[in-house]
Amino acid sequence: MKKFLIVANWKMNPKSLAEAKKLFNSISAKIKNAKRVEVVICPPFVYLSSLASQQDPSSAISFGGQSCFWENPPTGGGAFTGEVSPLMLKNLGCQYVIVGHSERRRHQKETDEMVNKKIKAALKAKLKAILCIDKISQLGRDLKGISNNDFKNIIVAYEPLFAVGTGKFCSPKKAKNIRQLIRKKLGENINVLYGGSANSNNASSYLREAKMQGLLVGGASLNPREFLRIVRNAEEI
Ligand code: PGA
């Protein structure tokens, strides 16, 4: 049985490294014995190196970036002010990167073409890409030119816009239906996560009823007790 993937997207939080360390430590101390769950912590870039360096290699925690740039120059760097390359993330110890999050599509005006280039750059750096979509129709554009062989390194997160950061509930039935459509399009082996106001009350229904491979958790990942409850729910399935 594959492990559930519970991804913590901290977004632009918390406000200091000290708080980030506290949040990380309160989570990592409690999931040492997780067997059925892999937890991926995606902090802001500025905290990644510090958190990743205090990581116990035997723990169930992996790290991910919340985004990356689409250029991945062979030299590992380039004249792209303000950007972070997939290779930099890889070299810091990340295994994952979130791509195409709806907040970036909205605020940074990221297009499907940019998202597509980012996925290709991430794969080249041997990162797993967590592709966020809100509509099935985005898949064709976001994955254009990416071969089926690479799908094992792509995880699709279905994040309905109305539910992201709103506290609004997407029915597990609808999530299940979308998961089936994604698998129909990309093959039965593609891993699909649910994201959008996931919390400890609804986590089990997305994992059990909607048969999601995991969750992308925003707001609830900033509250260690709530986040640990979500992880525990997954462990118990
Ligand atoms: P939310 O965010 O859990 O706060 O809705 C999810 C996400 O943006 O990935």
Residues whose N, C-alpha, C, O or C-beta is under 5 A from the ligand:
A	BS01	PGA	N9 A163 V164 G165 T166 G195 G196 S197 A198 L216 V217 G218 G219 A220
